[in-house]
């Protein structure tokens, strides 16, 4: 009788563990999107980040591919330490990768030279000239000014002037686009594609895969595949307006 109850208990425990393993976490889509974003921002593959976090070889890729459906806060916190983010960011509970305490933000402002910070309520605006032959361009510090706009939703945002009409009619030359590096980029969305040499370009994101990112201009040219090894980050465009 006792042995039978023990066996039933072990069977129930095993059943609950199996159910937890195979049931998808409610925030799984957000976890995957933000994990992909932070891997791009860090310039790491899923394998590299998993190894650095001491989570084995396939932890991140298992989540991204759907083989792992219910990641835990503990393991995501370990991965987040490698990808410079908090576990709550993966779960969608905070809007920025790092939720720094107010005391930390105050300390950052006190240690940075005053002329390196924009005025309160303003963000950096980069005035763009000609693009390079491949359509990318640098964000030059000597062409940066402070700019205020109602489009600004977070302090890590910045703005650039649109340098050409390759993204017209969505974004036309001379307009301003506001970029938020902390917001996740989705397929079909618009983003600033940042290459490893820190040159950028405004593009529509067609697909994101493990070895390449397909991007699109809106001027009728064919989609372009950029190797993942050449992409440092995808930074989401959150709005645009006329420069006044």
C-alpha positions in Angstrom: 0.0 0.0 0.0 2.7 2.5 1.0 4.8 1.6 -2.1 1.8 2.1 -4.3 1.2 5.6 -2.8 4.9 6.5 -3.3 4.7 5.3 -6.9 1.6 7.4 -7.6 3.3 10.4 -6.0 6.4 10.0 -8.1 4.2 9.6 -11.2 2.2 12.8 -10.5 5.5 14.7 -9.9 6.8 13.5 -13.2 3.6 14.4 -14.9 3.6 18.0 -13.5 7.2 18.4 -14.5 6.5 17.2 -18.1 3.5 19.5 -18.3 5.6 22.5 -17.2 8.3 21.6 -19.7 6.0 21.3 -22.7 3.6 24.2 -21.9 4.6 27.5 -23.6 5.3 30.5 -21.3 2.6 33.2 -21.8 5.3 35.7 -22.8 7.3 33.4 -25.0 6.8 35.5 -28.2 8.1 38.6 -26.3 11.0 36.6 -24.8 12.0 35.4 -28.3 11.8 38.8 -29.9 13.7 40.6 -27.2 16.3 37.8 -27.0 16.9 38.2 -30.8 17.2 42.0 -30.4 19.7 41.8 -27.5 21.8 39.2 -29.4 21.9 41.5 -32.4 22.8 44.5 -30.1 25.6 42.5 -28.5 26.9 41.1 -31.8 26.7 37.5 -30.5 25.2 34.3 -31.8 22.8 32.3 -29.6 25.5 29.7 -29.1 28.2 32.3 -28.0 25.8 34.0 -25.6 24.7 30.6 -24.1 28.3 29.5 -23.5 29.2 32.8 -21.9 26.2 32.6 -19.6 27.3 29.0 -18.7 23.9 27.6 -19.9 25.3 25.0 -22.4 25.7 25.3 -26.1 22.1 25.6 -27.3 20.1 27.4 -24.6 19.3 30.6 -26.5 18.8 28.8 -29.9 16.5 26.3 -28.3 14.2 29.1 -27.2 14.4 31.0 -30.5 13.6 27.8 -32.5 10.7 26.7 -30.3 12.4 23.6 -28.9 12.3 25.2 -25.4 9.0 26.7 -24.5 9.2 27.7 -20.8 12.5 29.4 -19.9 12.9 30.3 -16.2 13.6 33.7 -14.7 16.9 32.3 -13.2 18.3 31.2 -16.6 17.1 34.3 -18.4 18.8 36.4 -15.7 22.1 34.6 -16.5 21.7 35.2 -20.2 20.7 38.8 -19.5 23.9 39.4 -17.7 25.8 38.5 -20.9 23.4 40.6 -23.1 23.4 43.7 -20.8 19.7 43.4 -19.9 17.4 42.4 -17.1 15.2 39.3 -16.9 12.1 41.6 -16.7 13.0 43.0 -20.1 12.7 39.5 -21.6 9.3 39.0 -20.0 8.0 42.4 -21.2 7.7 43.9 -17.7 10.0 46.8 -18.4 10.4 48.9 -21.6 14.2 49.4 -21.5 16.9 46.7 -21.4 18.3 48.1 -18.1 16.0 49.5 -15.4 18.6 51.6 -13.5 17.6 53.0 -10.1 17.2 56.8 -10.0 20.4 57.1 -8.0 22.4 55.4 -10.8 20.9 57.7 -13.4 21.8 60.7 -11.2 25.4 59.4 -10.8 25.7 58.9 -14.6 24.6 62.5 -15.2 27.1 63.8 -12.6 30.0 61.9 -14.1 29.4 62.8 -17.7 30.7 66.2 -19.0 27.7 68.7 -19.1 28.3 69.5 -22.8 28.0 65.8 -23.6 24.4 65.7 -22.4 21.4 67.1 -24.3 19.1 69.6 -22.4 16.3 68.0 -20.3 13.5 67.0 -22.6 15.8 66.9 -25.7 17.5 64.1 -27.6 20.5 64.1 -30.0 19.7 64.9 -33.7 22.2 63.9 -36.3 22.1 66.0 -39.5 23.0 63.6 -42.3 24.7 64.6 -45.5 25.5 62.3 -48.5 25.4 58.6 -48.0 28.2 56.3 -48.9 27.9 54.4 -52.3 26.3 51.4 -50.5 23.6 53.6 -49.0 25.0 53.6 -45.4 26.3 56.6 -43.5 28.1 57.5 -40.3 26.5 59.3 -37.4 29.1 62.1 -37.0 29.4 63.8 -33.6 30.3 67.2 -35.3 26.8 67.1 -37.0 24.9 66.5 -33.8 22.6 69.0 -32.1 20.0 68.9 -29.3 16.3 68.5 -30.5 13.0 68.3 -28.7 9.9 66.5 -30.0 6.6 65.0 -28.8 7.7 61.8 -30.5 10.3 61.2 -27.8 9.2 58.3 -25.5 12.4 57.3 -23.7 15.7 58.8 -22.9 17.8 56.5 -25.1 16.1 57.8 -28.2 17.9 59.8 -30.9 16.9 61.3 -34.2 18.5 61.6 -37.7 17.6 63.5 -40.8 16.6 61.3 -43.8 19.5 61.5 -46.3 17.7 60.3 -49.5 14.4 59.1 -50.9 15.1 55.4 -51.1 12.5 54.9 -48.3 9.8 57.2 -49.9 6.9 57.6 -49.5 7.3 56.3 -45.9 10.3 58.6 -45.2 11.3 61.4 -47.5 14.6 63.3 -47.8 14.9 66.0 -45.2 12.4 64.5 -42.7 13.4 63.5 -39.2 13.1 59.9 -37.9 13.2 59.1 -34.2 15.1 55.9 -33.3 14.7 53.9 -30.1 17.5 51.3 -29.6 15.7 49.6 -26.7 12.5 48.7 -28.5 12.3 45.3 -30.3 12.3 45.2 -34.1 9.7 43.0 -35.8 9.5 41.5 -39.3 8.0 44.1 -41.7 9.0 47.0 -39.4 11.3 49.9 -40.0 14.7 50.2 -38.4 18.1 51.7 -38.4 20.5 48.9 -39.5 23.8 49.4 -37.7 26.8 47.6 -39.2 29.9 46.6 -37.3 31.7 49.7 -38.6 28.9 51.8 -36.9 27.6 53.1 -40.2 23.8 53.0 -40.4 21.0 53.0 -43.0 17.2 53.3 -42.7 15.6 50.1 -44.0 12.5 47.9 -43.8 13.3 44.6 -42.1 12.0 41.7 -44.2 13.3 38.7 -42.3 15.7 38.0 -39.5 17.4 34.6 -39.6 20.4 33.0 -37.9 22.8 33.8 -40.7 21.4 36.8 -42.5 19.0 39.8 -42.3 17.0 40.7 -45.4 16.2 44.4 -45.8 14.2 46.4 -48.3 14.2 49.9 -49.7 10.9 51.2 -50.9 12.1 52.5 -54.3 11.5 49.2 -56.1 15.0 47.7 -55.8 15.4 44.0 -54.9 15.7 43.0 -51.3 19.2 42.8 -49.9 20.6 40.1 -47.7 23.1 41.3 -45.1 25.2 38.6 -43.3 24.5 38.6 -39.6 28.2 38.9 -39.0 28.1 42.4 -40.5 25.1 43.7 -38.4 25.9 45.1 -35.0 22.3 46.1 -34.1 18.8 46.8 -35.4 17.3 50.0 -33.8 13.6 50.5 -34.2 12.2 53.7 -35.8 9.3 54.9 -33.7 8.2 58.0 -35.6 8.9 60.6 -38.2 8.1 64.3 -38.8 9.1 67.4 -40.7 12.1 69.2 -39.3 11.0 72.7 -38.2 
